[in-house]
């Protein structure tokens, strides 16, 4: 049974989002599966551990890697420095 406090609230598009109570800003954050998912607002930051939780339930890491709510991993994608 799902409750409104669970992190994986299903939407009509099949994407997962945090409950609306945690995403109260306008416009709402992009979903975890949108190309612009990193534009979501930070709801919990732990720089000492190297990660932040975004409003769309994506974990972003200091090395630019990401962990999506369904467990998929997005490899780090930082720009290479000019040599």
WONOR-V179717 format. One record per residue. RES is the residue in three letters. PHI is phi in whole degrees, -180 to 180 (NA if undefined). Layout:
# WONOR-V179717
res->RES phi->PHI
res->RES phi->PHI
This chain:
# WONOR-V179717
res->UNK phi->NA
res->UNK phi->-89
res->UNK phi->-122
res->UNK phi->-70
res->UNK phi->-93
res->UNK phi->-73
res->UNK phi->-73
res->UNK phi->-106
res->UNK phi->-77
res->UNK phi->-75
res->UNK phi->-116
res->UNK phi->-67
res->UNK phi->-90
res->UNK phi->88
res->UNK phi->-80
res->UNK phi->-107
res->UNK phi->-143
res->UNK phi->-71
res->UNK phi->-56
res->UNK phi->-56
res->UNK phi->-62
res->UNK phi->-92
res->UNK phi->-121
res->UNK phi->-97
res->UNK phi->-84
res->UNK phi->-124
res->UNK phi->-73
res->UNK phi->-68
res->UNK phi->-68
res->UNK phi->-65
res->UNK phi->-69
res->UNK phi->-65
res->UNK phi->-108
res->UNK phi->-80
res->UNK phi->-61
res->UNK phi->-99
res->UNK phi->-57
res->UNK phi->-72
res->UNK phi->-80
res->UNK phi->-65
res->UNK phi->-77
res->UNK phi->-79
res->UNK phi->-107
res->UNK phi->-150
res->UNK phi->-117
res->UNK phi->-133
res->UNK phi->-61
res->UNK phi->-67
res->UNK phi->-105
res->UNK phi->85
res->UNK phi->-148
res->UNK phi->-140
res->UNK phi->-100
res->UNK phi->-91
res->UNK phi->-62
res->UNK phi->-96
res->UNK phi->72
res->UNK phi->-92
res->UNK phi->-95
res->UNK phi->-112
res->UNK phi->-111
res->UNK phi->-59
res->UNK phi->-84
res->UNK phi->77
res->UNK phi->-75
res->UNK phi->-140
res->UNK phi->-123
res->UNK phi->-83
res->UNK phi->-59
res->UNK phi->-86
res->UNK phi->96
res->UNK phi->-69
res->UNK phi->-108
res->UNK phi->-106
res->UNK phi->-63
res->UNK phi->-54
res->UNK phi->-137
res->UNK phi->-76
res->UNK phi->-73
res->UNK phi->-76
res->UNK phi->-73
res->UNK phi->-68
res->UNK phi->-95
